[in-house]
Every structure is written in C-alpha cells, then in structure tokens.
Amino acid sequence: MTISKNNRSYTVGKYGIELQHTFAGWVNSIDGGHASREVVVEKIGTDALHHKHLGPLKYEEITFKCGTGMSAGLYDWIRTGFNQTSNTRGREDGSVIFTDYDNNEVTRLDWTQGLTTELGMPALDASSKEACMMTIKFQPETTRKRYNIGGKLTPAQLPANANMQKQWLPSNFKLTLDKHPNGCDRVNKIEALVIKQKVTDDPRGDVIDYEKVPGSVEIPNLVFTMPEAFAEQYYRLHELFVIGGGDPTTYETNGHLVYLANDVKTELFSLDFVNLGLFKITPDKVDAGGEPVKRVKVEFYCEDIKLNYNPAYTFGRR
C-alpha cells in the first residue's frame, strides 16, 4: 500500500528577537508588524460608482513581552529609545524569528529602523506570586515576512546563556525617595508604569515608505499604596506643597525603584525617577467590617525615568 505524505500545518513553538543580525533572546509573546494600506473611496462619478484606490502604505507597531535574560543590546536599545536628553534616539534593524521547539526556523519578520514607542513595567504587589514581564512596543519603518526558512539556529547563533531566565516576581521590590529615606518602607503596591513616545511620519515624494521621526516622551506618574498609619510625612508634604503652594525646588525629590530577584537582594532592573512632586493623597473608603489595615494612595508626578539593568543577567554585551 502506498503511503502518501501528510502535509500538516506547522506549529510555532518559540519566538526570538534579533538585533543587527545578533540573537537578542526569547520572548514570551509577540504581535504586530503587518503592512497594509487604507482603502480610499472617491466621490461618486457620472457612472454612479464609488471608485476606490489604495492609500499610503502603513506598518503596524510590533509588541513583545520579555523578562530577564535578554541581551544587553536589547535593553540598551530600550533605554536609549526613551532618553529625552539625547539628540539621537535609538534605531535598530532586526527580525522576529518564529521557530519550532527544536529551534528550526519556520518564518521570519524582518524590520528596519525600529523606534521604541512604549515601555510598560508591571504593577507591583507585595502579596502577588505571578511572574512579571515588561512590555515593549516599537514602530518599524518597513517590515518583510519570509517563509520556509528551514534552517536551524546553531549554537554560534544562540549564546550559551541565551536561555537564562531569572524568575521575576511582582512581590519583590524596593522603593526609595531621596528626601524621604524611610517613607517607603511600608509600601505594599505600586501601579504599573508605562512610558510612551510619539512617533510621526516624515513623508517624501520619491519613496513609498515614510521615515519615522521620534517625538515627545510621555512620563507616567508614580502611584503607590501604603498603610495610612505610616503616611504622616506625606500628609505634611501635601499641606506644604499642594495646599500651601511651596517651591518645587524645595519639595520635589528624586527616587529609585528596584525590581529584586527571589533572594530579595539581587537587583534585576531599576528605575531612576527625576523630579518627583506630590500632587494627591487618597485614603481608602471606610467601610464597617472592611480591611483592618486602612491604606492610602500616594501620587507623585515625574519629569523623567531612566531604566537600568543588571549586566549579570544579560548576554552579548556590546
């Protein structure tokens, strides 16, 4: 009996990132990067038909989630992309690699001149045990999909520590404010921090693809929760700065948020906050028989945030 070949749909097992033809690590999920054009509908003509044509070519943002153990080059790209004091924001060519579980390439999405547009750091909760991931979005100038690659990623392409991952929990963190050295010891929650950058199109008449130009960076507020019994100094600051209209140079402060490993000592990532200013304090709603610990939400505006990473949990330093 003749046995015919069974052509089955393939299954993508892992998603990897390359920057400048160098492997940058495996990611948890990835989406976007598709090319499309809008359909332009013309005014009805003498033939009573709505004629249509294609508008400008556009490429979707690419979004991926990752944690520790990525390449130093990838974290540098993210950090440089949101550096407001730099005249040159980071642009990177790269690829999204779709492989099976044996590291055989199935498809590849190549992109050019990717500009980071969003960095999302997860919410922190001292009682949570779920794994953390950071979310990165970037805008490519062009993308091209390639199929039936067929090759296998070799050890030379995958550094020995490319699979290194340090578990990152939202319960392990330490927040400090320079002018309030003991004011954050009882913080139990910190809301998610999302840094965004606007990117605009710079069209040219002699090319189809638009050049992408980085714009302003949107810095989020720092919002944390703590027991009201330990928030007295923030109430005093609120009285002087918010109600009293004090001088920002006197009452603004810098801060530092550290994301810790399971030993609660080793730093995985950190954020430096520049010019934090208190603008709101909101006590919990009081309900009879409610939570025994009454908490208060403290909100600071922020002018800039810098991302740092621990080189010990990266590879491919450059």
C-alpha positions, 0 to 999 in steps of 0.5 A: 500500500502506498503511503502518501505524505501528510502535509500538516500545518506547522506549529510555532513553538518559540519566538526570538528577537534579533538585533543587527543580525545578533540573537537578542533572546526569547520572548514570551509573546509577540504581535504586530508588524503587518503592512497594509494600506487604507482603502480610499473611496472617491466621490461618486462619478457620472457612472454612479460608482464609488471608485476606490484606490489604495492609500499610503502604505502603513506598518503596524507597531510590533509588541513583545513581552520579555523578562530577564535574560535578554541581551544587553543590546536589547535593553540598551536599545530600550533605554536609549529609545526613551532618553529625552536628553539625547539628540539621537534616539535609538534605531535598530534593524532586526527580525522576529524569528518564529521557530519550532521547539527544536529551534528550526526556523519556520518564518521570519519578520524582518524590520528596519529602523525600529523606534521604541514607542512604549515601555510598560513595567508591571504593577507591583504587589507585595502579596502577588506570586505571578511572574512579571514581564515588561512590555515593549512596543516599537514602530518599524519603518518597513517590515518583510515576512519570509517563509520556509526558512528551514534552517536551524539556529546553531549554537554560534547563533544562540549564546550559551546563556541565551536561555537564562531566565531569572524568575521575576516576581511582582512581590519583590521590590524596593522603593526609595525617595531621596528626601524621604529615606524611610517613607517607603518602607511600608509600601505594599503596591505600586501601579504599573508604569508605562512610558510612551513616545510619539512617533510621526511620519516624515513623508517624501515624494520619491519613496513609498515608505515614510521615515519615522521621526521620534517625538515627545516622551510621555512620563507616567506618574508614580502611584503607590499604596501604603498603610495610612498609619505610616503616611504622616510625612506625606500628609505634611508634604501635601499641606506644604506643597499642594495646599500651601503652594511651596517651591518645587525646588524645595519639595520635589525629590528624586527616587529609585525603584528596584525590581529584586530577584527571589533572594530579595537582594539581587537587583534585576532592573531599576528605575531612576525617577527625576523630579518627583512632586506630590500632587494627591493623597487618597485614603481608602473608603471606610467601610464597617467590617472592611480591611483592618489595615486602612491604606492610602494612595500616594501620587507623585508626578515625574519629569523623567525615568531612566531604566537600568539593568543588571549586566549579570543577567544579560548576554552579548554585551556590546 
